[in-house]
């Protein structure tokens, strides 16, 4: 029983780390949502500053996505594997009447289509990353 457990565990870890690139996804979540890719965040904040100062009701996802694409092309993130860049997206939270774009803007990293990884990066876990990103993003604007 112990041998079967060890073999199964070893095989599972091998699949997660090779086929599904768990370590690489963790690194890119760190780079994007935890702002370790500093040049990307600097470009993004510079591009978004005026736009996010507007009322949240005047901000559109497709506009924010275009700014994100520009920031990616202008930073070292352009050299990341396309597979990981394609998982990066913009999310706009539901806005209250008085909110500016700074209160509603989030970067999102999508793993929901990778079944084994979506059991690790659940909606709750990704929600926590979004909260951390939001907090850090607001601090960066200061």
N, C-alpha and C positions, 0 to 999 in steps of 0.2 A: 504494500500500500504506500509506504514512504517513498519507494523508488518511483512508482507511477506518479505520485504527487510532484516529485522533483523534476521528472522528465516533462510533465505537462507544464509546470511552472516555467521551466527553461524554454520550452517551445513557445509558450505564450509571450514571454518577454522578447524572444528573438523576433517573433512576428511584429509585435508592437514597435520595436526599435528599428527593424529593417523595412518591412513592407509598408508600415503606416508612419514611419519617421517621427515617432513620439518625441525624441530629443530635439529634433529640428523644429517641430511645432512649438515646443516649450520655449525654445530660444527665440522664435519669432513673436510669440505672445509677449515675451519679455521686452523685445526690441520695440514693438509697436504699442502695446497697451500699458507697459510699465515705463515707456519712454526711454529705453536704453539706446535707441537709435536717435541720438541727440540732434544730428543735422536734419533729419526728417522732421522732427518736432519743431525745430527752429523755423524751417521753411514753412511748415504748415501754419504755425501761429502767426508768422509774418503775413502770410497770404490771407488768413482768415480774420485777422484782428478787426478790420473795419466791418466786415460782413457780420461777424458775431456780436458786434456792438448794436446791431439793429434789433428791433423787437423780434422775438422768436417766430411770431406769426408771419414775418416777412422773409423767412429763411426756408430754402428748398433743398431737399436732399440731393437732387441732381447737380445743383450749383456747388454744394459742399463736396460732392464726389469729384467734380472737375478740379477743384482746388487740391484735393488729396492726390489726384493723378499728377498734377503739376508738381506738387511737393515731392512725390516719389521720383519723378523724372529729374528733379533738380538736386537730389540727395544721393548718397551712396546706396540707398534702398533700391535704386534702379538696377543694381548688380545682384540683388537677391534672386533666388530662383522664382520664376514666374508663378509656380504653384503656390508659394507662400504669399506673394504679393496679391494674387487674385483672391485670397481669403480675407484680405483687409477691406473693410467697407465702412461707410458712414452710417450712423444711426442718429436720428433726432428723437429725443424724448418728447412726450406729450407736454405741451407748454401751457403755463398759466398766462393770464392776461398781461401780467407785468414782467414776465421773463424775457431776458435777452437771449441771444443765441448761445452765450457762454453757459447758460444753465441747461441747455437742451442738447448740445453737441457731444457726440461720443464717437470714438473709433470702435469698430467691432471686428472681431476675428472669427470667421465662420468655420466651425468644425462639425456642424450638425450632420453633414453628409458622409462623414467618416465614422461608420457605426462603432468600431471598437473605441475610437478616441472620444466619441460623444458620451461614452459611459464614464470617461475620466473627466472630460470638460463638459459637465452637465450645464443646463441653463442656469442653475444656481451658482455654479463656479464661475461661469462667464459673466453672470450678473455682478459678482464680487469684483472681477477684473474691471468691469465697466465702472463700478463705483470708485475704484482706485484711480482709474484713468481720469474720470471726471474731477476728482479731488486734485490730482496732480496737474491737470490741464488748467484748472482755474488758478492754481498757484503760479503757473508759468506766465500767465498774462500779466501778473503784478510786476 
